[in-house]
Amino acid sequence: MNAKNSELISSYQQYLPPILQKDAFIGQLLLAFETILSGINETSNQEQITTPAGLEEIIDNIHIYFNPQQTPEEFLPWLAGWVALSLRNDWQVEVKKAFIQQIVRLYRLRGTKQGLIEILGIYLKNSGFGEKVEVFDEFDNFPNYFQVQLTLKDRDPDKYWRQAKIAKAIIDREKPAQTFYTLKILVPTMQLTKRSHIAYPFKLFEPLQNQKFAIEVIITPNGSNSIPINQLAKQLLVQLQGHSKLITPDSSKIIINNQYFTIQQDLNYQHFQENLTGFNVALSNRTDKDFVGNLAIKLYFYMNGREYSNTLLEQSINLSPVLKIYNKNNTGEIIEGNTIFKQASQPQQSGMKITESIWSQPYTFQTFEPPKIQELQPQITSILEKLELEAIVEITQPNTITSDILNKITVRLQDDVSEFHLFTPETIREKNKITIKRTLYYQQFTQTIDRLDVAIKNLNNIDIVGKVTVQAFLKINQRLSTYQLLEQTFNLTAVSPYNILEICRKNEEGQIISGNTILGTTSQSLN
């Protein structure tokens, strides 16, 4: 047997009867069993069970496969299945082993504050990032809200975001379904600088009691209609109704144009709060002719002091008249109409029976997207499920923008209520732009809708000139719309390196290559 073929023969074959030791096929077949049982070319943990003298020795060492700390890596998913644990591909081997070993004990703590602290601590400790985890859950105004604070030992950006992604996945899996949270990650860094920053305040909405809305109904007749617009505006009635009752039209106003007329009804926050499922409009044609035309319904509201509008419904309409005189055919039979003129018998006076109104079918429409758990928490005051904020900073000077320049410019959405930056953003840096995004749910923006600002800070040794734009994305009538809340140009002055506290770092040879400050427990000097 040549050397090449001998590499394909299992060492187990030597323990078979002599007549079977010469069979090359059996030697190759046993390779599969040797790979599993002895772990060919594996680590020292598996060397304990390599090349066993017999079946008895294999059985004596079988316990190694059931020990998460000693079993071969390829056996970890098998062991995890025994304890109903799903292993993530981005977990290190040490993390997988630690979870398999301790997950059964943690199952009884699942959904609790202590359980979340312990399971995050296991992950951080076995990833080499410390094990300090704090959970804060005492917020009077937000009963289902909590904050998770992690302290990491490594400030490398790539590691930071990788650990943040995995930590978020763990929290999402372990937290109770009805709760929401903020993840805050502390890293060992310090940076003190002179203030070269600017902040622009903006509002999402006014305080609840001051918010103003309007529903506008636009009626446009087609070219065949012979009734003047000013007369039509009086005889074509419009009724706005909520989910359970008629909206009192005491503040409505009529606007007449040459080609159409509109009826605008002012609403307040309570109207929307009482009608989260939407509104409807009914029409009554009190003329003596059919009306054919178009109906449009618009919603008006204010964001950051500016009025915005959305078209909620557009469709053609065909309304039969309410006042329609009876006609007779040649035989004297009444064939149409709902109104009869007749001479009354004495002592009654002549009169006319008029039908006041016949309402059309309701034209229904939705406005804002209501909170999905409204039925479970009827005390909710919000009329919005969520909105998305986006701030875009576009650098116009200097002419050449490098990644290093962009990395030394920070952009934040913040409020004046929290003691920390509640709105830690998702940041995208490309070319000469920095974009941050944040999704705000109703629990988060109820108290801060009129007290927000976008802040820009410069840590470069050059002046930075640019433009900042803030946009809101809001779903109205099941369609996502974009609203520009703010657009401002800015000029941030340069910051001298002497005014920045930068942490020293070393290259592969141990030489200090940047920074002016060393943080540590022992005294060191710079050469």
C-alpha positions as CSV (number, residue, x, y, z in Angstrom):
1,M,0.0,0.0,0.0
2,N,1.5,3.3,-1.0
3,A,1.9,6.3,1.3
4,K,-1.0,8.3,-0.4
5,N,-3.5,5.5,0.2
6,S,-2.3,4.9,3.7
7,E,-3.5,8.4,4.6
8,L,-7.0,7.3,3.7
9,I,-7.1,4.3,6.0
10,S,-8.4,4.5,9.5
11,S,-6.0,3.6,12.4
12,Y,-9.0,1.7,13.8
13,Q,-8.4,-1.0,11.2
14,Q,-5.4,-2.4,13.2
15,Y,-7.8,-3.5,16.0
16,L,-9.8,-5.7,13.6
17,P,-9.1,-9.4,13.0
18,P,-6.1,-10.0,10.7
19,I,-8.3,-11.0,7.7
20,L,-10.1,-7.6,7.8
21,Q,-7.0,-5.5,8.3
22,K,-6.1,-6.0,4.6
23,D,-9.4,-4.7,3.3
24,A,-8.9,-1.1,2.0
25,F,-12.6,-0.4,1.8
26,I,-13.2,-1.2,5.4
27,G,-10.2,1.0,6.3
28,Q,-11.7,3.9,4.5
29,L,-15.2,3.3,6.0
30,L,-13.8,3.4,9.5
31,L,-12.4,6.9,8.9
32,A,-15.9,8.4,9.4
33,F,-16.2,6.7,12.8
34,E,-12.6,7.7,13.8
35,T,-13.3,11.4,12.9
36,I,-16.4,11.4,15.2
37,L,-15.1,9.3,18.0
38,S,-11.4,10.3,18.1
39,G,-11.4,13.7,16.5
40,I,-8.7,13.5,13.9
41,N,-6.4,16.6,13.8
42,E,-8.4,18.3,16.6
43,T,-7.3,20.1,19.8
44,S,-5.7,18.7,22.9
45,N,-9.1,18.1,24.6
46,Q,-9.8,15.5,22.0
47,E,-6.4,14.0,22.2
48,Q,-7.6,12.2,25.3
49,I,-9.7,9.9,23.2
50,T,-7.5,9.6,20.1
51,T,-6.5,6.2,18.9
52,P,-8.3,4.1,21.6
53,A,-7.1,0.6,22.3
54,G,-10.6,-0.7,22.2
55,L,-14.3,-0.1,22.5
56,E,-14.0,-0.1,26.3
57,E,-11.7,2.9,26.2
58,I,-14.0,4.7,23.9
59,I,-16.9,4.2,26.3
60,D,-14.7,5.2,29.2
61,N,-14.1,8.6,27.5
62,I,-17.6,9.2,26.2
63,H,-18.3,11.7,29.0
64,I,-16.0,14.2,27.3
65,Y,-18.6,14.7,24.6
66,F,-21.2,15.7,27.2
67,N,-18.9,18.3,28.9
68,P,-19.3,21.7,27.1
69,Q,-15.8,22.8,28.1
70,Q,-14.1,19.6,26.7
71,T,-16.3,18.5,23.8
72,P,-15.0,19.2,20.2
73,E,-16.3,22.4,18.6
74,E,-18.5,20.5,16.1
75,F,-20.4,18.8,18.9
76,L,-21.5,22.2,20.5
77,P,-24.7,22.5,18.3
78,W,-25.6,18.9,19.3
79,L,-25.2,19.7,23.0
80,A,-27.1,23.0,22.6
81,G,-30.0,21.1,21.1
82,W,-30.2,19.0,24.4
83,V,-30.9,22.2,26.3
84,A,-33.1,23.9,23.7
85,L,-30.5,26.6,23.0
86,S,-30.0,28.3,19.6
87,L,-26.3,29.2,19.0
88,R,-25.5,32.3,17.0
89,N,-22.9,32.0,14.3
90,D,-21.2,35.2,15.4
91,W,-20.6,33.9,19.0
92,Q,-17.1,32.8,19.9
93,V,-16.5,29.2,20.9
94,E,-16.0,30.2,24.6
95,V,-19.3,32.1,24.6
96,K,-21.2,29.0,23.1
97,K,-19.7,26.7,25.8
98,A,-20.6,29.1,28.6
99,F,-24.2,29.4,27.5
100,I,-24.6,25.7,27.1
101,Q,-23.2,25.1,30.6
102,Q,-25.5,27.7,32.3
103,I,-28.6,28.2,30.2
104,V,-30.7,25.6,32.1
105,R,-30.2,27.5,35.3
106,L,-31.1,30.7,33.6
107,Y,-34.4,29.5,32.1
108,R,-36.2,29.9,35.4
109,L,-35.1,33.6,35.4
110,R,-36.2,34.3,31.8
111,G,-38.1,37.5,31.4
112,T,-36.8,39.0,34.7
113,K,-34.4,41.8,35.4
114,Q,-31.9,39.4,37.1
115,G,-32.1,36.9,34.3
116,L,-31.3,39.6,31.7
117,I,-28.3,40.9,33.8
118,E,-26.9,37.4,34.2
119,I,-27.2,36.3,30.6
120,L,-25.6,39.5,29.3
121,G,-22.9,39.2,31.9
122,I,-22.1,35.7,30.6
123,Y,-21.8,36.9,27.1
124,L,-19.6,39.9,27.9
125,K,-17.3,38.0,30.3
126,N,-16.6,35.1,27.9
127,S,-16.1,37.6,25.0
128,G,-13.4,39.4,26.9
129,F,-15.4,42.6,27.4
130,G,-15.9,42.5,31.2
131,E,-19.2,41.6,32.8
132,K,-20.6,44.9,34.1
133,V,-24.3,45.1,33.3
134,E,-26.9,47.5,34.8
135,V,-30.6,47.5,34.2
136,F,-32.8,50.5,35.2
137,D,-36.6,50.0,35.2
138,E,-38.0,52.5,37.6
139,F,-39.7,55.1,35.3
140,D,-43.0,56.4,36.6
141,N,-44.3,57.6,33.3
142,F,-43.2,54.6,31.3
143,P,-44.3,51.4,33.1
144,N,-43.0,49.0,30.3
145,Y,-39.8,50.8,29.6
146,F,-36.3,49.9,30.9
147,Q,-32.7,50.9,30.1
148,V,-29.7,48.5,29.7
149,Q,-26.2,49.9,30.4
150,L,-23.1,47.9,29.4
151,T,-19.5,48.8,30.2
152,L,-17.0,47.5,27.6
153,K,-13.3,47.3,28.0
154,D,-12.5,47.8,24.3
155,R,-13.3,51.1,22.5
156,D,-12.5,49.7,19.0
157,P,-15.4,50.9,16.8
158,D,-15.8,47.7,14.9
159,K,-15.9,45.6,18.0
160,Y,-18.2,48.2,19.6
161,W,-20.9,47.8,17.0
162,R,-20.5,44.0,16.7
163,Q,-21.0,43.7,20.5
164,A,-23.9,46.2,20.4
165,K,-25.6,44.1,17.7
166,I,-25.2,40.8,19.6
167,A,-26.3,42.4,22.9
168,K,-29.4,43.9,21.3
169,A,-30.3,40.4,19.9
170,I,-29.9,38.9,23.3
171,I,-32.1,41.5,24.9
172,D,-34.8,41.2,22.2
173,R,-34.9,37.5,22.9
174,E,-35.0,37.6,26.7
175,K,-37.2,40.7,27.4
176,P,-41.0,40.4,27.9
177,A,-42.9,41.1,24.7
178,Q,-44.8,44.2,25.9
179,T,-41.6,46.1,27.0
180,F,-39.4,48.4,25.1
181,Y,-35.9,49.6,26.1
182,T,-32.8,51.8,25.4
183,L,-29.3,50.2,25.1
184,K,-26.5,52.4,26.4
185,I,-22.9,51.3,26.0
186,L,-20.0,52.8,27.9
187,V,-16.4,52.5,26.7
188,P,-13.2,53.6,28.4
189,T,-12.6,56.8,26.6
190,M,-12.2,60.4,27.5
191,Q,-12.2,63.4,25.3
192,L,-12.3,67.0,26.6
193,T,-12.4,69.9,24.1
194,K,-13.4,73.5,23.8
195,R,-17.0,73.9,22.6
196,S,-17.1,74.0,18.9
197,H,-20.6,73.0,18.3
198,I,-24.1,74.3,17.4
199,A,-27.6,73.2,18.2
200,Y,-30.9,74.0,16.4
201,P,-34.1,73.4,18.3
202,F,-37.2,72.1,16.6
203,K,-40.6,70.7,17.5
204,L,-42.4,67.6,16.4
205,F,-45.7,68.8,17.6
206,E,-47.2,71.4,20.0
207,P,-48.1,70.2,23.5
208,L,-51.2,68.0,23.3
209,Q,-53.7,70.7,24.5
210,N,-52.5,73.2,21.8
211,Q,-52.4,70.9,18.8
212,K,-54.6,72.0,15.9
213,F,-55.9,69.9,13.0
214,A,-58.5,70.3,10.2
215,I,-60.4,68.1,7.9
216,E,-61.1,69.6,4.5
217,V,-63.8,68.3,2.1
218,I,-63.4,69.5,-1.5
219,I,-66.4,69.1,-3.9
220,T,-65.7,69.6,-7.6
221,P,-68.7,69.3,-10.1
222,N,-68.1,68.1,-13.6
223,G,-68.7,70.3,-16.6
224,S,-72.3,69.1,-17.1
225,N,-73.5,70.5,-13.8
226,S,-75.7,73.6,-14.4
227,I,-76.1,74.7,-10.8
228,P,-74.0,77.7,-9.8
229,I,-71.1,76.9,-7.3
230,N,-72.4,79.4,-4.7
231,Q,-75.8,77.8,-4.8
232,L,-74.4,74.3,-4.8
233,A,-72.3,75.1,-1.7
234,K,-75.5,75.8,0.2
235,Q,-77.6,72.9,-1.1
236,L,-75.0,70.1,-1.1
237,L,-74.7,69.2,2.6
238,V,-71.5,67.6,4.1
239,Q,-71.5,65.7,7.4
240,L,-68.3,64.7,9.2
241,Q,-68.6,61.8,11.6
242,G,-66.2,60.1,13.9
243,H,-66.2,56.4,15.0
244,S,-69.2,56.8,17.3
245,K,-70.7,60.2,16.9
246,L,-71.2,63.2,14.7
247,I,-68.5,65.9,14.8
248,T,-70.2,69.1,15.8
249,P,-69.8,71.5,12.8
250,D,-69.8,74.7,14.9
251,S,-66.3,75.7,13.6
252,S,-66.7,74.7,10.0
253,K,-66.2,77.2,7.2
254,I,-67.1,77.2,3.5
255,I,-64.7,78.5,0.8
256,I,-66.1,79.0,-2.7
257,N,-64.0,78.9,-5.8
258,N,-65.0,79.3,-9.5
259,Q,-64.6,75.6,-10.1
260,Y,-65.1,74.0,-6.6
261,F,-66.1,74.7,-3.0
262,T,-64.6,73.3,0.2
263,I,-65.8,72.8,3.7
264,Q,-63.2,72.9,6.4
265,Q,-63.8,71.5,9.9
266,D,-61.3,72.4,12.7
267,L,-60.5,69.5,15.1
268,N,-58.5,69.1,18.3
269,Y,-56.4,66.4,19.8
270,Q,-59.3,64.8,21.6
271,H,-61.2,64.3,18.4
272,F,-58.4,62.1,17.1
273,Q,-58.0,60.4,20.4
274,E,-61.7,59.4,20.4
275,N,-61.5,58.2,16.7
276,L,-58.3,56.3,16.3
277,T,-59.9,54.0,13.7
278,G,-60.7,56.9,11.4
279,F,-63.5,59.2,10.3
280,N,-66.2,59.2,7.6
281,V,-68.0,61.9,5.5
282,A,-71.6,61.6,4.3
283,L,-73.2,63.9,1.6
284,S,-76.8,64.9,0.9
285,N,-77.8,66.5,-2.4
286,R,-80.6,69.0,-1.6
287,T,-80.9,70.3,-5.1
288,D,-83.5,69.1,-7.7
289,K,-80.9,67.6,-10.1
290,D,-78.4,64.8,-10.0
291,F,-75.0,65.8,-9.0
292,V,-71.9,64.3,-10.7
293,G,-68.4,65.3,-9.7
294,N,-65.4,64.5,-7.5
295,L,-64.8,64.3,-3.8
296,A,-61.4,64.9,-2.1
297,I,-60.6,64.9,1.6
298,K,-57.5,66.4,3.1
299,L,-55.9,66.4,6.6
300,Y,-54.1,69.5,7.9
301,F,-51.8,69.5,10.9
302,Y,-48.7,71.3,12.2
303,M,-45.1,70.1,12.8
304,N,-42.4,72.5,14.0
305,G,-44.8,75.4,13.6
306,R,-45.4,74.7,9.9
307,E,-48.7,73.6,8.4
308,Y,-48.7,70.3,6.4
309,S,-51.4,68.6,4.4
310,N,-52.1,65.1,3.2
311,T,-54.8,63.9,0.8
312,L,-56.7,61.1,2.5
313,L,-59.3,60.2,-0.2
314,E,-60.1,61.1,-3.8
315,Q,-63.0,59.6,-5.8
316,S,-65.9,60.4,-8.1
317,I,-69.4,60.8,-6.8
318,N,-72.9,60.6,-8.2
319,L,-75.7,61.8,-5.9
320,S,-79.4,61.7,-6.6
321,P,-81.4,64.8,-5.5
322,V,-83.4,65.0,-2.3
323,L,-85.9,67.5,-3.7
324,K,-87.4,65.8,-6.8
325,I,-90.9,66.6,-8.0
326,Y,-93.2,63.6,-8.8
327,N,-93.9,63.0,-12.5
328,K,-96.8,61.0,-14.1
329,N,-96.8,58.9,-17.2
330,N,-99.5,58.9,-19.9
331,T,-101.8,56.7,-17.8
332,G,-101.5,59.0,-14.7
333,E,-99.2,56.7,-12.7
334,I,-96.5,58.4,-10.6
335,I,-93.2,57.2,-11.9
336,E,-90.5,59.1,-10.0
337,G,-89.8,61.8,-7.4
338,N,-90.0,62.2,-3.6
339,T,-91.9,65.5,-3.4
340,I,-95.6,66.2,-4.1
341,F,-97.2,69.6,-4.8
342,K,-101.0,69.5,-4.1
343,Q,-103.9,71.7,-3.3
344,A,-104.9,71.0,0.3
345,S,-108.6,70.8,1.3
346,Q,-110.1,73.6,3.3
347,P,-109.5,74.8,6.0
348,Q,-105.9,73.8,5.3
349,Q,-103.6,75.9,3.2
350,S,-101.8,74.8,0.1
351,G,-98.4,73.3,1.0
352,M,-95.4,71.2,-0.2
353,K,-93.9,68.1,1.4
354,I,-90.1,68.4,1.2
355,T,-87.7,65.6,2.1
356,E,-85.0,67.4,4.2
357,S,-82.1,65.1,3.5
358,I,-81.1,61.7,2.2
359,W,-77.5,60.9,3.2
360,S,-75.1,59.0,0.9
361,Q,-73.2,56.0,2.1
362,P,-70.3,57.1,4.3
363,Y,-66.9,57.7,2.7
364,T,-64.5,56.4,5.2
365,F,-60.8,57.3,5.6
366,Q,-58.0,56.9,8.2
367,T,-55.7,59.5,9.5
368,F,-52.7,58.7,11.8
369,E,-51.4,55.2,12.6
370,P,-52.7,54.5,16.2
371,P,-50.7,52.6,18.8
372,K,-51.1,48.8,18.3
373,I,-51.5,48.1,22.0
374,Q,-54.3,50.7,22.5
375,E,-56.8,48.0,23.5
376,L,-54.5,46.6,26.1
377,Q,-53.6,50.1,27.5
378,P,-56.7,52.3,27.2
379,Q,-55.1,55.1,29.2
380,I,-52.7,55.8,26.3
381,T,-53.0,59.4,25.2
382,S,-51.0,59.1,21.9
383,I,-52.6,59.1,18.5
384,L,-49.4,57.9,16.8
385,E,-47.7,54.5,16.9
386,K,-44.3,55.9,15.8
387,L,-42.4,58.3,13.6
388,E,-38.9,58.3,12.2
389,L,-36.5,61.1,12.4
390,E,-33.5,61.7,10.1
391,A,-30.9,64.4,10.3
392,I,-28.6,64.9,7.4
393,V,-25.4,67.0,7.7
394,E,-23.8,67.9,4.4
395,I,-20.3,69.3,4.5
396,T,-19.5,72.0,1.9
397,Q,-16.1,73.2,3.2
398,P,-13.3,72.1,3.1
399,N,-13.5,71.1,-0.6
400,T,-11.8,67.7,0.1
401,I,-13.6,65.6,2.7
402,T,-11.8,62.6,4.1
403,S,-13.1,59.8,6.3
404,D,-11.0,61.2,9.1
405,I,-12.7,64.6,8.9
406,L,-16.2,62.9,9.0
407,N,-15.2,60.7,11.9
408,K,-14.4,63.9,14.0
409,I,-17.9,65.4,13.4
410,T,-20.7,64.1,15.7
411,V,-24.4,64.6,15.1
412,R,-27.0,64.0,17.8
413,L,-30.8,64.3,18.2
414,Q,-31.4,65.2,21.9
415,D,-34.0,66.6,24.3
416,D,-33.9,68.8,27.4
417,V,-35.6,66.3,29.6
418,S,-33.2,63.3,29.8
419,E,-30.0,63.4,31.6
420,F,-28.3,61.6,28.8
421,H,-28.6,61.4,25.0
422,L,-31.8,59.4,24.7
423,F,-31.6,59.4,20.9
424,T,-28.3,57.6,20.3
425,P,-28.4,57.4,16.5
426,E,-27.7,55.0,13.8
427,T,-25.0,56.8,11.9
428,I,-24.1,56.6,8.1
429,R,-21.0,58.4,6.8
430,E,-20.5,58.6,3.1
431,K,-18.7,61.1,0.8
432,N,-19.4,64.5,2.3
433,K,-22.6,63.5,4.3
434,I,-23.4,62.3,7.8
435,T,-26.9,60.8,8.3
436,I,-28.4,59.8,11.6
437,K,-31.7,58.0,12.0
438,R,-33.9,57.2,14.9
439,T,-37.4,55.6,15.2
440,L,-39.4,57.1,18.1
441,Y,-42.4,55.2,19.5
442,Y,-45.2,57.0,21.2
443,Q,-43.8,56.2,24.7
444,Q,-40.6,58.1,23.9
445,F,-41.8,61.3,22.3
446,T,-44.9,62.2,24.2
447,Q,-43.0,64.3,26.7
448,T,-40.4,65.7,24.3
449,I,-42.4,66.5,21.2
450,D,-41.8,70.3,21.6
451,R,-38.3,70.2,23.2
452,L,-35.9,68.6,20.7
453,D,-32.7,69.8,19.0
454,V,-30.1,68.6,16.5
455,A,-26.6,69.2,17.7
456,I,-23.4,69.2,15.6
457,K,-19.9,69.1,17.1
458,N,-16.5,69.6,15.4
459,L,-13.3,68.0,16.7
460,N,-11.3,68.8,13.6
461,N,-8.4,71.3,13.4
462,I,-10.1,73.0,10.5
463,D,-13.3,75.1,10.1
464,I,-16.3,73.1,9.0
465,V,-19.1,74.7,6.9
466,G,-22.2,72.9,5.9
467,K,-26.0,72.4,6.0
468,V,-28.1,70.4,8.3
469,T,-31.6,69.1,7.4
470,V,-34.1,67.3,9.7
471,Q,-36.8,65.2,8.3
472,A,-39.7,63.3,9.8
473,F,-41.3,60.2,8.3
474,L,-44.9,59.7,9.4
475,K,-47.5,57.1,8.3
476,I,-50.8,58.8,7.5
477,N,-53.7,56.9,6.0
478,Q,-51.4,53.8,5.7
479,R,-48.9,55.7,3.5
480,L,-45.5,56.9,4.6
481,S,-44.9,60.6,4.0
482,T,-41.8,62.8,4.4
483,Y,-41.9,66.2,6.1
484,Q,-38.9,68.6,6.3
485,L,-38.8,70.2,9.7
486,L,-35.6,72.1,9.6
487,E,-32.9,73.3,7.2
488,Q,-30.0,75.5,8.4
489,T,-26.5,76.3,7.3
490,F,-23.7,76.3,9.9
491,N,-20.1,77.2,10.4
492,L,-18.1,75.4,13.1
493,T,-14.7,76.8,14.0
494,A,-11.6,74.7,14.2
495,V,-10.4,73.0,17.4
496,S,-6.7,73.0,18.2
497,P,-5.2,69.6,19.0
498,Y,-3.9,71.2,22.2
499,N,-7.5,71.6,23.4
500,I,-8.4,67.9,22.9
501,L,-7.6,65.2,25.4
502,E,-6.6,62.3,23.2
503,I,-5.7,58.8,24.5
504,C,-2.3,57.6,23.6
505,R,-2.0,54.3,21.6
506,K,1.0,52.2,20.6
507,N,2.0,50.5,17.4
508,E,3.1,46.9,17.1
509,E,6.6,47.8,18.3
510,G,5.2,49.4,21.5
511,Q,6.0,53.0,20.4
512,I,3.5,55.7,21.2
513,I,2.3,57.1,17.9
514,S,-0.5,59.5,18.8
515,G,-2.3,61.2,21.6
516,N,-1.2,63.5,24.4
517,T,-2.6,61.7,27.4
518,I,-2.1,58.2,29.0
519,L,-4.8,56.8,31.2
520,G,-3.7,54.1,33.6
521,T,-3.0,53.0,37.1
522,T,0.8,53.3,36.8
523,S,2.8,56.4,36.1
524,Q,4.4,56.6,32.7
525,S,6.3,59.2,30.8
526,L,6.5,60.3,27.2
527,N,9.8,60.3,25.5
